[in-house]
């Protein structure tokens, strides 16, 4: 049953009349702020975040949600935290932007952070200087933090003759323990890891003296301010420590610096009861150990301690070094100094990928285990045969995966995995599906799993190892992604979850949410999205939940594919009542729900309305706006309300694009237009434009300066990505001309990466576009096919055979398609000025791809300019480069589309000079 009742919110700044006539300048973008690290107190009473401008110093904000009033602000306040009982809200106060930008490299290392604590009852602020890290107790009575020591030279000198040295990156500072009721403090010198108990038990910590001979794991009693040694042993140390959620029980990983090899050093998983002063060791299986980087995690109520371990490593082979005269002539010693990597045809991974996965994953890879507190038993949950695990601390069954068998195939065919159901009780594993691209969903009881294959949703009974198609007889719904235009198997629309008892699976079709009874295999459609072209999707607000209860009311997003509005709805699982609760010509997103109250946070946005934070409750009645982060937006000429424009794709399919005209546009005006594109873009109809400067055009910057912006959808033809996108773009641009908006001689293209390729190709096929800005384009598919994505170490072959580049065949089988889709082979056809941009440390597209096209165009005397940003990756990261490119992009379009005089760099380039 569906209720059509909705609670609409009056639009804020949706009317273009609310905006002034001042055009945006680049410096205006610097001032726009976004809420970062948003925190909602567990009781729903407090909101905190860091209001961070694109350029400038952040300001910490605290709001009372009882009256939506700003309690206080903290200059340069970042990374807010709210303690469990919401008595204290803390911010890390970082150095000012001026300090960091004017400091030398050495001076930057000496800069420190402060800690600001705000009492939500008294509004009092306390500031603690030179804070390395900190913890506030759940009961709000205690603070523990480490105070940074600046005299690093002394520390270095002290360890020259150390008998037992700490690891180089392990820092030891003074631990300061503060009673927040009395403001009394206690200090402990040279502390590494520490952990403050949730309530007033104490602080466990590890100390390291200058030569390591008097190292200690100690405990500070908060009740009497006494310090007790738990373990005194030369070299002893901690790598992790975490307290039980409610009991005076702490888990820690204890190692010893006597073993100076951190990878092979054993860290004993240990439990210490502060009430009884008893230690218990959690033992690994024979041949396994816990190393330094292993993590510890408690379940929500402390029934289980999740820890990590790994098989014992081989003994480290001694390094051969030049030590005496004979070694200078010894072949083995000489060859040991070589710089060599051997690429072998039988290697599972190509060498760059092998190196990358070793450095980022395998070198310190740990597997997941669990210690059950009540029966004192350990279960090994993952290992070399099932390497990866999706950890949910409250689930009784977990999803395991492994791709070892497919490491070689990944390079040309994309990613595949084997999936398993893992029993948390004993570590038993059952196979769900093998060699699949799509992640399955596991029932809370572990009896069933659902997965997508051959355009169907399948249910597998893991007790009988039988499977059944749940969707084969449903003819009026689409379960395979009908926008899939890649040369690979169609994906499904994924899963919404399970009923807690495992009897019902909830899954998505294109538009709707379906309930499948696992016993009868019958299906029920719970929403009516197909009729209105609305996609309903569940928003999971309780991260600890493992399933839905029969009477639960779910929060849904409701995105309409026709008008692009995204509303919020609720769905009662008790009687299937569907209610639209937040609606407007806008996009709504639910952010958070308070853990112990009905307070919900959401944002509402449109092209003219910044996504400020609103609050409501579970009924969604009487929503209130909380923040107003960018009131200055009202001063600027932002543009008219975006419009949806319809046109035809390559094969005649219906497509849409978003047209944004200048605010002062009058019917009949013929405008310069910048088309920004990638693949599907019309879903951005109600997105507030990202107010930053980077590899893409800033939309209001262009519309407030006389341009129209167009964001078209593109659907690709397998084997013909270049021709299909070109014809689609011609159709879209012609539509803009036909409706009288675009001046036919003033249309420009801007695309990056995949769209950079498309724009570079399009100008080899048509002269319709008068200027192109192309970022990081592939221009020669024959060379790019056998290139390497340096950031991931993957061969690029999979992108062409099964992925984004959409050729669908290897190079040796379809050489003609690789050539036909490569701009560089048709450089002689180019008559359009092109500005290419690359970072010379691009880890996705080899920047030599841009050089190839530039040299081909240069040889032919074409109008081509190449911007090489030094040290930059695939997207510009350094602020000066972001600003520089944005200015040059505008100057380029101003010259070619508006007829402004060319900037000097456009006419004459820029000679290389170095002092």
C-alpha positions in Angstrom: 0.0 0.0 0.0 1.3 3.4 -0.8 0.4 6.7 0.8 0.8 9.7 -1.5 1.1 12.0 1.4 4.3 13.9 1.6 5.8 16.5 3.8 7.3 19.0 1.4 10.0 21.5 2.6 9.8 25.1 1.3 12.6 25.8 -1.0 15.5 27.8 0.2 17.3 29.8 -2.4 15.7 27.8 -5.2 14.4 30.9 -6.9 16.9 32.5 -9.3 15.5 35.8 -8.2 17.1 35.2 -4.8 20.5 35.5 -6.4 22.3 38.8 -7.2 23.9 39.9 -10.4 27.6 39.8 -9.4 29.6 37.3 -11.5 31.8 34.9 -9.7 35.6 35.4 -9.7 38.0 32.6 -8.9 38.8 34.1 -5.5 35.1 33.8 -4.6 35.3 30.0 -4.9 37.9 30.0 -2.1 35.4 31.0 0.5 32.8 28.3 0.0 32.7 26.0 3.0 31.7 22.3 3.4 30.9 20.4 6.6 33.7 17.9 7.1 33.8 15.0 9.6 30.1 15.5 10.7 29.4 14.0 14.1 26.0 13.4 15.8 25.9 12.6 19.5 24.5 9.3 20.4 21.7 11.0 22.3 20.8 13.2 19.3 21.4 16.4 21.2 24.5 17.7 19.5 25.9 18.2 16.0 29.5 19.1 15.3 31.6 19.4 12.2 34.5 21.3 10.7 33.4 24.1 8.3 36.2 23.8 5.8 36.6 26.4 3.0 38.2 25.5 -0.3 41.1 27.8 0.6 41.5 29.1 4.1 41.3 28.0 7.7 38.6 25.6 8.9 36.3 26.6 11.8 34.8 24.0 14.1 31.1 24.3 14.7 28.9 22.9 17.5 25.1 23.1 17.3 22.5 22.3 19.9 19.8 20.3 18.2 17.3 21.1 20.9 17.0 24.6 19.5 19.2 24.5 16.4 21.4 27.2 17.8 25.1 27.5 17.2 26.7 26.8 20.7 30.2 27.9 19.8 32.9 27.8 17.2 36.6 26.8 17.3 39.1 28.6 15.0 41.0 26.0 12.9 39.0 23.3 14.6 39.2 20.0 12.7 38.3 16.3 13.2 35.6 16.7 15.8 34.7 14.0 18.3 31.8 13.7 20.7 32.3 11.5 23.7 29.7 8.8 24.5 27.7 10.8 27.0 28.0 14.0 25.0 29.4 16.0 27.8 32.5 16.9 25.8 33.0 17.8 22.1 36.6 18.0 21.0 38.5 19.5 18.0 42.0 19.1 16.8 43.2 22.7 16.3 45.7 22.7 13.5 48.3 25.4 12.5 47.0 28.2 10.4 47.2 28.1 6.6 49.6 31.0 6.7 51.9 29.1 9.1 52.0 26.0 7.0 52.4 27.8 3.7 55.3 30.0 4.9 57.1 27.3 6.9 60.2 25.6 5.5 60.2 21.8 5.3 62.0 21.6 8.6 59.7 24.1 10.2 56.6 22.2 9.1 57.9 19.1 10.9 58.0 21.1 14.1 54.4 22.4 13.9 52.1 20.9 16.4 48.4 20.7 17.0 46.3 21.8 20.0 43.3 20.1 21.5 40.2 22.1 22.3 37.6 20.6 24.6 34.1 22.2 24.9 31.8 21.3 27.7 28.3 21.1 26.3 26.8 22.0 29.6 28.8 25.1 30.6 30.1 26.0 27.1 33.6 26.3 28.7 36.5 25.7 26.3 39.8 24.2 27.5 42.9 24.2 25.3 45.7 21.8 25.6 48.9 22.5 23.6 51.2 20.3 21.6 48.9 17.3 21.5 49.9 14.2 19.6 46.8 12.2 20.2 44.1 12.0 22.8 41.2 10.0 24.3 38.1 11.2 26.3 36.4 8.6 28.6 32.8 7.6 27.8 31.6 9.0 31.2 33.2 12.4 30.4 35.3 12.5 33.6 38.8 11.9 32.2 41.1 13.0 29.4 44.3 11.3 28.4 46.7 12.8 25.7 50.3 12.7 24.7 52.2 15.9 24.7 54.7 16.3 21.9 58.4 16.6 22.6 60.2 19.0 20.3 63.8 18.0 21.2 64.1 15.2 18.6 67.9 15.6 18.4 68.2 14.6 22.0 66.1 11.6 21.4 68.3 10.6 18.4 71.5 11.0 20.4 70.0 9.0 23.3 69.4 6.0 21.1 72.8 5.9 19.4 74.1 3.4 21.9 70.8 2.0 22.9 70.8 -1.6 24.0 67.2 -2.2 22.9 66.0 0.5 20.5 62.4 1.2 19.7 61.3 1.0 16.0 62.2 4.1 14.1 58.7 5.3 13.6 57.5 4.6 17.1 57.1 7.9 18.9 57.2 8.2 22.7 55.9 11.3 24.4 54.7 12.4 27.8 51.3 11.0 28.7 49.1 13.6 30.4 46.0 12.3 32.4 43.5 15.0 33.3 40.6 14.8 35.8 38.1 16.9 34.0 36.1 17.5 37.1 38.9 18.9 39.2 41.4 19.8 36.4 44.2 17.9 38.3 46.8 16.3 36.0 49.3 13.5 36.2 52.2 12.8 33.8 53.9 9.7 32.7 57.1 10.0 30.7 58.0 8.4 27.4 54.7 6.7 26.6 54.0 4.9 23.3 50.6 3.2 23.0 48.0 3.8 25.6 44.2 3.3 26.2 41.9 5.1 28.5 39.1 3.0 29.9 35.5 4.0 28.9 34.6 4.5 32.6 36.8 5.5 35.5 39.0 2.4 35.8 42.3 3.6 34.5 44.8 3.9 31.7 47.0 1.2 30.3 50.2 2.3 28.6 53.7 1.3 27.5 56.8 3.2 28.4 60.2 3.1 26.8 63.3 4.5 28.5 66.5 5.6 26.6 68.1 2.2 26.3 65.0 0.0 26.6 66.3 -1.8 29.7 63.5 -0.5 31.9 60.6 -0.7 29.5 57.2 -1.3 31.1 53.6 -1.9 30.5 51.9 0.0 33.3 48.5 0.9 34.6 47.3 4.2 36.1 44.5 3.9 38.5 42.1 6.7 38.1 40.5 6.1 41.5 43.7 6.8 43.5 46.1 8.2 41.0 48.5 5.4 41.6 50.7 3.9 38.9 51.2 0.1 38.8 53.6 -1.9 36.7 51.9 -4.8 35.0 54.9 -6.1 33.1 58.5 -4.9 33.6 60.8 -6.4 31.0 63.6 -5.0 28.9 62.3 -4.1 25.5 58.6 -4.8 26.2 56.1 -2.7 24.2 52.5 -2.5 23.0 51.2 -2.2 19.5 47.5 -2.1 20.2 45.2 -1.7 23.2 41.5 -1.5 23.5 39.1 -1.7 26.5 36.0 -3.9 26.8 32.9 -1.8 26.2 31.5 -2.2 29.7 33.9 -4.3 31.9 37.3 -3.5 33.5 38.9 -5.7 30.9 41.5 -4.5 28.4 42.9 -6.4 25.4 46.4 -5.6 24.1 49.1 -6.8 21.8 52.3 -7.2 23.6 55.7 -7.5 21.9 59.4 -6.9 22.6 61.9 -4.7 20.8 64.6 -7.3 21.5 63.5 -8.7 18.2 64.6 -5.9 15.9 62.6 -7.2 12.9 59.1 -5.7 13.2 57.6 -8.1 10.6 58.7 -11.2 12.5 58.3 -9.9 16.0 55.6 -11.8 17.9 52.9 -9.7 19.7 51.1 -11.7 22.3 47.3 -11.1 22.4 46.7 -10.5 26.1 43.6 -9.8 28.3 44.1 -8.1 31.6 41.3 -7.7 34.2 41.8 -4.5 36.1 39.4 -5.6 38.9 41.1 -9.0 39.6 44.6 -8.1 38.4 44.7 -11.2 36.3 46.3 -11.8 32.9 45.1 -14.2 30.2 46.9 -15.0 27.0 44.9 -15.6 23.8 46.9 -18.3 22.0 47.3 -18.6 18.2 47.4 -21.9 16.5 50.7 -23.6 16.0 52.7 -22.0 13.2 50.8 -18.7 13.5 51.6 -15.4 15.3 50.4 -11.9 15.7 52.6 -9.2 14.3 52.9 -5.4 14.9 50.2 -4.1 12.5 47.5 -6.5 13.7 44.3 -4.8 15.0 42.0 -5.5 17.9 38.2 -5.0 17.8 35.5 -5.7 20.4 32.0 -6.6 19.5 29.4 -4.0 20.6 28.7 -5.7 23.9 32.1 -7.4 24.3 31.1 -11.1 23.8 33.8 -11.4 21.2 37.3 -10.0 20.7 38.3 -9.9 17.0 42.1 -10.1 16.5 44.4 -10.7 13.6 47.3 -13.1 13.0 49.3 -14.6 10.2 51.4 -17.8 9.5 54.9 -17.6 10.8 57.4 -16.2 8.3 60.5 -17.8 7.0 63.8 -16.8 8.6 65.1 -13.6 7.1 68.0 -14.3 4.7 71.1 -12.4 5.8 72.1 -9.6 3.5 75.5 -9.8 1.8 77.4 -6.5 2.2 80.8 -5.3 1.4 82.7 -5.8 4.7 86.3 -6.7 3.9 88.6 -6.6 0.8 87.6 -10.1 -0.4 83.9 -9.2 -0.5 84.6 -6.5 -3.0 85.5 -9.2 -5.5 83.0 -11.9 -4.5 80.4 -12.6 -7.2 77.6 -13.4 -4.7 78.2 -10.2 -2.7 78.6 -8.1 -5.9 75.3 -9.5 -7.4 73.5 -9.0 -4.1 73.8 -5.2 -4.7 72.0 -5.4 -8.0 68.8 -3.5 -8.9 66.7 -6.0 -10.7 63.1 -7.3 -11.0 62.5 -10.4 -13.1 59.2 -10.4 -15.0 58.3 -14.1 -15.7 55.5 -15.3 -18.0 54.3 -17.7 -15.2 54.1 -15.0 -12.6 50.5 -14.8 -11.2 50.8 -11.0 -11.4 52.9 -8.7 -13.5 55.7 -7.2 -11.5 54.4 -3.7 -10.9 51.1 -5.2 -9.5 53.0 -7.7 -7.4 55.2 -5.0 -6.0 52.1 -2.8 -5.3 50.2 -5.5 -3.5 53.2 -6.5 -1.6 53.9 -3.0 -0.3 50.2 -2.2 0.4 48.8 -5.5 1.5 50.9 -8.7 1.5 54.0 -7.5 3.3 52.0 -7.0 6.5 48.9 -9.0 5.6 47.1 -10.4 8.6 44.1 -12.7 8.7 41.0 -12.4 11.0 40.4 -14.5 14.1 38.0 -14.2 17.0 38.2 -15.0 20.7 34.9 -15.9 22.3 35.0 -14.5 25.8 32.4 -16.9 27.4 33.9 -20.2 26.2 37.4 -18.9 25.9 37.8 -20.5 22.4 39.5 -19.1 19.3 38.1 -19.4 15.8 40.2 -18.7 12.7 37.9 -16.8 10.3 40.2 -16.1 7.3 43.5 -17.4 6.0 45.6 -18.2 2.9 42.7 -20.0 1.3 40.0 -17.4 2.1 42.1 -14.3 2.4 39.5 -11.5 2.8 36.7 -11.0 5.2 33.9 -8.4 5.4 34.0 -7.9 9.2 30.7 -7.1 11.0 31.3 -7.4 14.7 27.6 -8.3 15.4 27.1 -10.9 12.7 27.1 -14.7 13.4 28.1 -15.4 9.8 30.5 -13.4 7.7 31.2 -13.1 4.0 34.7 -14.3 3.0 36.3 -13.9 -0.4 39.4 -14.8 -2.3 40.8 -13.9 -5.7 44.0 -15.9 -5.7 43.0 -18.2 -8.5 42.3 -15.2 -10.8 45.3 -13.0 -10.3 46.6 -13.6 -13.8 43.2 -13.3 -15.4 42.5 -10.0 -13.8 45.1 -8.3 -16.0 43.0 -8.8 -19.1 39.6 -10.0 -18.0 38.8 -7.9 -14.9 38.2 -8.9 -11.3 36.7 -12.2 -10.1 36.3 -13.7 -6.7 35.3 -16.9 -4.9 32.9 -16.2 -2.0 32.3 -18.1 1.2 30.0 -18.1 4.3 32.2 -18.1 7.4 30.8 -19.2 10.8 32.0 -16.9 13.5 31.4 -19.5 16.2 34.0 -22.0 14.8 35.4 -20.6 11.6 33.8 -23.2 9.3 33.5 -22.1 5.7 31.0 -23.0 3.0 31.3 -22.0 -0.7 28.7 -19.7 -2.0 29.8 -19.0 -5.6 33.0 -19.1 -7.5 34.6 -16.9 -10.3 32.1 -14.1 -10.0 32.3 -10.4 -10.5 29.4 -9.7 -8.2 29.3 -9.7 -4.4 26.7 -12.0 -2.9 24.5 -11.4 0.2 24.6 -13.7 3.1 21.6 -14.3 5.4 22.0 -13.5 9.2 21.5 -17.2 10.0 24.1 -18.4 7.5 21.6 -20.9 5.9 21.1 -19.0 2.7 23.0 -16.7 0.3 21.8 -14.8 -2.7 23.9 -13.8 -5.7 23.4 -12.5 -9.2 24.3 -14.5 -12.3 23.1 -14.8 -15.9 20.7 -11.9 -15.4 18.9 -13.6 -12.5 18.9 -13.5 -8.7 19.8 -16.9 -7.3 19.1 -18.3 -3.8 21.5 -20.9 -2.5 20.7 -23.1 0.5 24.1 -23.7 2.1 22.9 -26.7 4.1 21.8 -28.7 1.0 24.0 -26.9 -1.5 21.1 -26.4 -3.9 20.2 -23.2 -5.7 17.0 -21.7 -7.1 16.4 -18.8 -9.4 14.1 -16.3 -7.6 13.4 -14.0 -10.6 13.1 -16.2 -13.7 9.3 -16.1 -13.7 9.0 -12.3 -13.0 8.4 -10.8 -16.4 7.4 -7.3 -15.5 10.6 -6.2 -13.7 14.2 -5.6 -14.8 16.8 -7.2 -12.5 19.9 -6.8 -14.8 21.3 -3.3 -15.2 19.8 -2.1 -18.5 22.3 0.8 -18.7 25.2 -1.7 -18.8 27.2 -0.9 -22.0 30.4 -2.7 -21.2 31.8 -5.9 -22.9 31.2 -8.0 -19.8 28.4 -9.7 -18.0 25.5 -7.5 -16.9 25.4 -6.7 -13.2 22.3 -6.7 -11.1 20.9 -3.9 -8.9 22.3 -5.5 -5.7 20.6 -6.4 -2.4 18.8 -4.4 0.3 19.3 -6.9 3.1 17.6 -9.7 5.0 15.0 -10.2 7.6 16.8 -10.9 10.9 15.5 -14.5 11.0 16.8 -15.2 7.5 13.4 -16.1 6.1 13.1 -13.1 3.7 15.5 -11.7 1.3 15.1 -8.1 0.1 16.5 -7.3 -3.3 16.3 -4.5 -5.9 15.0 -4.5 -9.4 15.6 -1.4 -11.6 12.9 0.6 -9.8 11.6 -1.4 -6.9 12.3 -3.3 -3.7 11.3 -6.9 -3.6 10.8 -9.4 -0.8 11.5 -13.1 -1.5 10.3 -15.8 0.8 13.2 -18.3 1.1 10.9 -21.2 1.9 8.2 -20.7 -0.7 10.4 -18.9 -3.2 7.5 -16.4 -3.8 8.1 -12.7 -4.5 6.3 -9.6 -3.4 6.9 -6.1 -4.8 7.0 -3.7 -1.9 7.2 -0.4 -3.8 5.6 1.0 -6.9 8.5 2.6 -8.6 8.1 1.1 -12.0 4.9 3.1 -12.7 6.5 6.4 -12.0 10.1 5.6 -13.1 11.3 6.0 -9.5 14.2 4.0 -8.0 13.6 3.1 -4.4 16.7 2.1 -2.3 17.1 1.4 1.4 19.3 3.7 3.5 21.0 1.7 6.2 21.2 4.0 9.2 22.0 1.4 11.9 25.5 0.1 11.0 25.3 -2.5 13.8 22.1 -4.1 12.5 22.5 -7.5 10.8 18.9 -7.6 9.5 15.5 -6.1 9.5 12.7 -6.9 12.0 9.2 -7.7 10.8 7.7 -4.5 12.1 10.5 -2.2 11.1 10.1 1.0 9.2 12.8 1.5 6.6 14.1 4.8 5.3 14.4 4.9 1.5 15.8 7.2 -1.2 13.4 7.7 -4.1 15.2 8.9 -7.3 13.0 9.7 -10.2 14.7 8.9 -13.5 12.5 11.2 -15.5 12.7 14.5 -13.5 15.9 13.6 -11.6 14.5 14.6 -8.2 15.5 12.5 -5.2 13.0 12.3 -2.3 12.9 10.4 1.0 10.3 7.8 1.7 9.6 5.3 4.5 8.5 1.7 4.0 6.7 -0.2 6.8 7.6 -3.9 6.7 4.6 -4.5 9.0 1.9 -3.6 6.4 4.0 -2.5 3.3 2.9 1.1 3.6 5.1 3.4 1.5 5.1 7.1 2.4 6.9 9.9 0.7 8.1 12.1 3.7 10.5 14.6 2.2 9.9 16.0 -1.3 10.6 19.0 -3.4 12.2 19.9 -6.7 15.5 19.0 -5.1 17.8 16.1 -3.9 17.5 14.9 -0.4 20.1 12.7 1.4 19.8 11.2 4.8 23.2 11.5 6.6 22.9 10.0 10.1 20.6 8.7 12.8 21.4 9.1 16.4 22.3 5.8 18.1 20.0 6.3 21.1 17.3 8.7 19.8 15.1 9.4 16.8 17.1 12.4 15.7 18.0 12.2 12.0 20.2 14.5 9.9 19.7 15.1 6.2 20.7 17.5 3.5 18.6 19.2 0.8 20.2 20.5 -2.3 19.7 21.8 -5.8 21.7 23.8 -8.3 20.8 26.9 -6.3 20.6 25.5 -2.8 23.7 24.5 -0.9 23.4 21.1 0.9 23.1 22.5 4.4 22.3 20.2 7.3 18.7 19.7 8.5 17.3 17.8 11.4 14.1 15.8 11.9 12.9 12.7 13.7 11.7 9.3 12.5 8.3 10.6 11.5 10.0 13.2 9.3 7.4 15.8 10.4 8.4 19.4 11.1 12.0 19.3 9.7 14.2 22.2 10.7 17.2 23.7 9.0 20.3 23.8 11.2 23.2 25.3 9.2 23.7 28.1 6.8 27.3 27.7 5.7 27.4 29.8 2.6 25.1 32.9 2.8 27.4 34.7 0.4 26.1 32.6 -2.5 23.1 34.9 -2.7 25.4 37.7 -4.0 26.3 36.0 -7.2 24.7 35.5 -10.6 24.4 31.8 -10.4 22.4 30.9 -13.4 18.9 29.9 -14.3 17.1 26.9 -13.1 18.6 23.8 -14.8 16.5 22.2 -17.6 16.4 18.7 -18.9 17.0 18.5 -22.7 16.0 15.4 -24.6 17.9 14.1 -27.7 18.8 10.8 -29.4 21.8 8.6 -28.8 24.0 6.7 -31.3 21.4 4.0 -31.9 18.4 6.3 -31.6 17.9 5.7 -27.8 16.3 8.5 -25.8 18.8 10.4 -23.7 18.8 13.5 -21.5 21.2 16.3 -20.6 21.1 19.1 -18.1 21.3 22.6 -19.5 22.2 25.6 -17.3 21.8 29.0 -18.8 23.2 32.3 -17.5 20.9 34.2 -15.1 20.4 37.1 -17.5 19.6 34.8 -20.5 16.8 36.0 -22.7 15.0 33.9 -25.2 16.6 34.1 -28.6 20.1 34.7 -27.3 22.7 32.5 -28.9 25.2 31.6 -26.2 28.7 30.2 -26.0 28.3 26.7 -24.5 30.8 24.5 -22.7 29.8 20.8 -22.7 31.1 18.8 -19.8 30.6 15.1 -20.0 31.8 11.6 -19.1 29.0 9.0 -19.3 25.6 9.5 -17.6 25.4 13.0 -16.3 21.7 14.0 -16.1 21.4 12.6 -12.5 23.3 15.7 -11.5 20.2 17.9 -12.3 19.7 18.8 -8.6 23.3 18.6 -7.4 24.7 21.8 -5.9 27.8 22.5 -8.0 31.1 21.5 -6.3 32.7 24.8 -5.3 36.3 24.1 -6.0 38.8 24.5 -8.8 40.2 21.3 -10.3 40.2 19.4 -13.6 36.6 20.2 -14.4 34.9 23.5 -15.1 33.3 25.3 -12.1 29.7 25.5 -13.4 28.6 28.8 -11.7 31.9 30.4 -12.7 31.0 29.8 -16.3 27.3 30.5 -16.1 27.8 33.8 -14.2 30.3 34.9 -16.9 28.0 34.4 -19.8 28.3 30.8 -20.8 25.7 28.0 -20.8 26.8 24.7 -19.4 25.5 21.4 -20.7 25.9 18.0 -19.1 24.8 15.2 -21.6 24.2 11.5 -21.1 26.2 9.2 -23.4 25.6 5.5 -24.0 28.4 3.6 -25.8 28.5 1.0 -28.5 30.8 -1.9 -27.7 33.6 -1.9 -30.3 32.8 1.7 -31.2 33.3 3.9 -28.1 34.7 6.7 -30.2 32.1 6.8 -33.0 29.2 6.2 -30.7 30.1 9.0 -28.3 30.9 11.3 -31.2 27.6 10.9 -32.9 25.8 11.2 -29.5 27.6 14.5 -28.8 26.8 15.8 -32.3 23.1 15.0 -31.7 23.2 16.7 -28.3 25.0 19.8 -29.5 22.7 20.1 -32.5 19.7 20.0 -30.2 21.1 23.0 -28.3 21.4 24.8 -31.6 17.9 23.8 -32.7 16.3 25.1 -29.6 18.0 28.4 -30.1 20.4 28.4 -27.1 23.8 27.5 -28.5 25.6 29.6 -31.0 26.7 27.1 -33.7 30.3 28.6 -33.8 30.7 28.8 -30.0 30.5 25.3 -28.6 33.4 23.9 -26.7 34.0 20.5 -25.1 35.6 19.7 -21.7 36.4 16.2 -20.5 38.9 14.4 -18.3 40.2 10.9 -18.4 37.6 8.8 -20.3 35.9 12.0 -21.4 39.3 13.4 -22.2 39.7 10.5 -24.7 36.3 11.1 -26.1 36.9 14.8 -26.7 40.3 14.1 -28.3 38.6 11.6 -30.6 35.6 13.7 -31.5 37.6 16.5 -33.1 39.1 13.9 -35.5 35.5 13.2 -36.8 33.8 16.6 -36.8 34.5 20.3 -36.9 31.4 21.1 -35.0 33.2 22.1 -31.8 35.3 25.2 -31.8 37.6 24.5 -28.8 38.4 21.4 -26.7 40.0 21.1 -23.3 41.1 17.5 -22.8 42.5 16.2 -19.6 44.5 13.0 -19.3 43.3 11.4 -22.6 44.2 8.1 -24.0 45.0 8.9 -27.7 46.5 5.6 -29.0 44.6 2.5 -27.9 47.3 0.2 -29.5 49.9 1.5 -27.0 47.6 2.1 -24.1 46.2 -1.5 -24.3 49.6 -2.9 -23.2 50.4 -0.1 -20.8 50.2 -0.2 -17.0 48.1 1.7 -14.5 51.1 2.7 -12.4 49.0 3.6 -9.3 47.5 0.1 -9.0 50.2 -1.8 -11.0 47.5 -3.4 -13.1 47.9 -4.0 -16.8 45.5 -1.8 -18.8 44.4 -4.7 -21.0 41.2 -5.4 -19.0 40.0 -1.9 -19.6 39.7 -2.7 -23.3 38.6 -6.3 -23.3 35.9 -6.0 -20.6 35.9 -2.5 -19.2 35.5 1.2 -19.8 37.3 1.4 -23.1 34.8 -1.1 -24.5 36.6 -2.6 -27.4 35.6 -6.1 -26.3 38.5 -8.0 -27.8 42.3 -8.3 -27.3 44.5 -6.2 -29.6 45.6 -9.2 -31.7 42.0 -10.1 -32.5 40.7 -6.5 -33.3 43.6 -4.4 -34.4 41.3 -2.5 -36.8 39.0 -1.5 -33.9 41.9 -0.3 -31.8 43.1 1.9 -34.6 39.7 3.1 -35.6 39.0 4.3 -32.1 42.4 6.0 -31.6 42.6 9.8 -32.1 46.3 9.8 -32.9 45.8 7.9 -36.2 43.5 10.6 -37.4 45.4 13.7 -36.3 45.4 15.0 -39.9 41.6 15.4 -39.7 41.8 17.8 -36.7 40.8 21.4 -37.3 39.7 22.3 -33.8 42.1 24.0 -31.3 42.9 21.6 -28.4 44.3 22.2 -25.0 45.6 19.0 -23.4 46.4 18.7 -19.7 48.4 15.9 -17.9 50.1 15.4 -14.6 53.4 13.8 -15.3 52.9 11.3 -12.4 49.6 10.1 -13.7 49.0 6.6 -12.2 45.9 5.8 -14.4 46.7 7.0 -17.9 50.4 7.1 -19.1 51.1 10.8 -19.7 53.0 9.8 -22.8 49.5 9.2 -24.4 49.1 13.0 -24.4 52.6 13.5 -25.8 51.9 11.1 -28.7 48.8 13.2 -29.7 50.6 16.5 -29.2 53.5 15.5 -31.3 51.3 14.2 -34.1 49.3 17.4 -34.1 52.5 19.5 -33.9 54.0 17.6 -36.8 50.9 18.5 -38.8 50.9 22.1 -37.8 47.6 21.9 -35.9 46.6 24.3 -33.1 47.6 22.1 -30.0 48.8 23.2 -26.6 50.0 20.7 -23.9 50.0 21.5 -20.2 52.4 19.3 -18.2 51.8 19.7 -14.4 54.9 18.5 -12.6 54.5 15.9 -9.9 50.7 15.6 -10.4 48.7 12.4 -10.5 45.6 11.7 -12.6 43.7 14.6 -11.0 45.4 17.7 -10.0 46.0 17.8 -6.2 48.2 20.8 -5.6 46.3 24.0 -5.0 48.4 26.3 -7.2 48.0 23.9 -10.1 44.3 23.6 -9.6 43.9 27.4 -9.7 46.3 27.8 -12.6 44.5 25.2 -14.8 41.1 26.7 -14.0 42.3 30.1 -15.0 43.9 28.8 -18.2 40.8 26.8 -19.1 38.6 29.9 -18.8 41.1 32.0 -20.8 41.1 29.4 -23.5 37.4 29.3 -23.9 37.1 33.1 -23.6 39.4 33.4 -26.6 38.0 30.7 -28.8 34.3 30.9 -27.9 33.9 34.6 -27.0 36.6 36.1 -29.2 38.5 37.7 -26.4 42.2 38.5 -27.1 44.4 35.5 -26.6 46.4 35.3 -23.4 50.1 35.4 -24.0 50.6 31.7 -23.3 48.0 30.8 -25.8 49.7 32.8 -28.6 53.4 32.3 -27.6 53.6 29.5 -25.1 56.0 29.9 -22.2 59.8 29.4 -22.5 61.5 27.2 -20.0 63.7 29.1 -17.6 65.5 27.9 -14.5 67.8 29.9 -12.3 
